[in-house]
Amino acid sequence: MSTEAAMAAPTLPILQLVILSLCRIAEPLALTSVFPYLPEMMEHMGIQTDSVAAYAGLVSGIFSLSQSLTGVAWGRASDVHGRKPAILTGLICLMITTILFGFSRTVSWALVTRGLAGMATGNVGIIRTTVAELVPHKELQPRAFSIMPLIWIVGSIFGPTVGGALAEPAVAHPGLFPADGFFGKFPFVLPNLVVSGFLLVGFIMGYLYLQETLETRKDRPDYGLVLGQKLKDLLRGRKQPDDTFNERTRLLGDSEDPISQGSIPQASTKTTSKPAASPATYSQVLTRQTTINLIVYTLLALHSVAFDQLIPIFLHYPRHSLDNNPNVHLPFKFASGFGLGSRQIGFLFTVYGICGILTQFFAFPLLAQRFGILNCLKVSASVCPAVYILAPFTVLVRDTWAEEVSIFLLMFIKSVAAMFAFPCSIILLTNSASSLLVLGTLNGIATSVSSLGRAAGPALGGWTFSIGVRAGYVILPWWTIALLAVIGAVPVWYLEERDRFAEGGGDGVAEGEVEAVDGTPSPGTAPR
């Protein structure tokens, strides 16, 4: 009996989550790979030092602004046409626009290509929807929902590392890359080519092995799965009989394969597909709790990404003397940075990201189960303002080693707070939905509004940094985002923690579809 119970216990669909991870890593790679070298790129384009932050923030922010314009359209399209086509279309578009950005020699070209890249990543909310449809079980959600933020951190490690290490190769490695050669003429194209290579891998794996999770599109022919199955059989040295395999065969459908033993809802073998569901109305999508969750998620994205954009600008800004300087009146009036190069900044971001990965993988599931999703979000939202207020004062530490350690400690604390806040917010947002049928649209809206935050954050941070250093107050951008973080923490206290979709909201759920996504990880939490 215990054996049967063990076999019936739900398990994570590991392979599908791995494939989704390869697709999900596209956005953080494309977004963060430019951070270490963006100030230097602006200088290459002839921007004055005091204006570099403003232009860097503008180029960085246009990515997320464009993403916000397409998030809802991507989400509604995925509700009608399927999750897989939307994910793959976005990947191939992002790959092309990333390469084009590498050839930027003017600010206008950089703005256009980054804007197009942002439009291509408007589909990231669909990946969260797919995870929710793959993993509807309460006991598995903390781990499953922590995977995509973990992938964000992995991308945030490789992004700045690739950007910092490969930018201006003709300067760093003149023996390998001549100054008058291709990479000398286009000093920032190499990291973008490498990032595009990762995107191509994600597209290929998604086309061959990603399963459709939208209930009304599961039974439609998928020739990518056909090709993937044939390649698998070829590598195994096994020929698949023609009469036992057709275009609806699921990935790794053999009984011995782990995916068939997981918790993924399997496609019907009927030859007729279900009719497409009508798009959800906004009144069905935007409930009171959903709206509050969207506000929290947007403001969290705003100040968190603003911090990540300000850090490399602050670290790159020239170091100015603080002694006997008539423009310095401590403790508040000073304008100095660390004077670090792109490679040093890239290394610092790498260590910063590794700490985030360890926190996300080991600490988050345990603490979320112990204290609950909402409590973890409240603590995280309260920590961020303090980090932002203290950040500019690290430059006042007179010892170079202690100075860098102090800024890294603040980066680490912020990383831990963000690694708890984002998955908690996503789980609470998902469980505020009225049914699975609105998840695609809801996550599309979440992508759009949070992208507005991610666009406004870097733009506001860069603009206030430029104003601040001209006036002699480098604290201005940091205290600005600290104020925004305080504002963003207020609606967190009005959230409710639910372990299933909104009561009474299951009407219209397709036949055979799971009716609840249990998001509260704490077994002691009473259902609401």
URFENMO-V638167 format. One line per field, one symbol per residue. phi: phi as a letter, one per 30 degrees, with the letter a starting at -180 (. if undefined). burial: b if it has 24 or more other C-alpha atoms within 12 Angstrom, else e. A space follows every 10 residues. Layout:
phi=???
burial=???
This chain:
phi=.ddddddddd bddedddddd dddddedddd dcddedcded dddddjdded cedddddddd dddddddddc eddddddddc cjddeddddd dddddddddd ddcdbbdddd dddddddddd cdcddddddd ddddbdcedc dedddddddd dededddded dddddcdhdd ddbddcbedc cedddbdcdd dddddddddd ddddddddbd cdcdedbdcd ebdddedddd ddddddibcd eddcbbdcdd dhdddddddd cdcdddddcd dcdddddded dddddcdddd dddddddddd dddddedddd eddddddedc dcchcddcbd cccabbbcic dddddddddd dedddddddd dcdeeddddd cjdddddddd dddeeddddd eddddddddd dddddddddd dddddddddd dddddddddd ddddaddcdd dddddddddd ddddddeddd dddddddddd djbddedddd dddddddddd dedcdcccca deeicddjdd diddcbcdcd dddddddc
burial=eeeeeeeeeb bbbbbbbbbb bbbbbbbbbb bbbbbbbbbb bbbebeeebb bbbbbbbbbb bbbbbbbbbb bbbbbbbbbb bbbbbbbbbb bbbbbbbbbb bbbbbebeeb bbbbbbbbbb bbbbbbbbbb bbbbbbbbbb bbbbbbbbbb bbbbbbbbbb bbbbbbbbbb eeeeeeeeee eebbebbbbb bbbbbbbbbb bbbbbbbbbb bbbbbbbbbb bbbbbbbbbb eeeeeeeeee eeeebbbbbb bbbeeeeebb bbbbbbbeee eeeeeebebb eeebbbbebb bbbbbbbbbb bbbbbbbbbb bbbbbbbeee eeeeeeeeee ebbbbbbbbb bbbbbbbbbb bbbbbbbbbb bebbbebbbe bbbbbbbbbb bbbbbbbbbb bbbbbbeeee eeebebbbeb bbbbbbbbbb bbbbbbbbbb bbbbbbbbbb bbbbbbbbbb bbbbbbbbbb bbbbbbbbbb ebbbbbbbbb bbbbbbbbbe bbeebbbbbb bbeebbeebe eebbbbbbbb bbeebeee
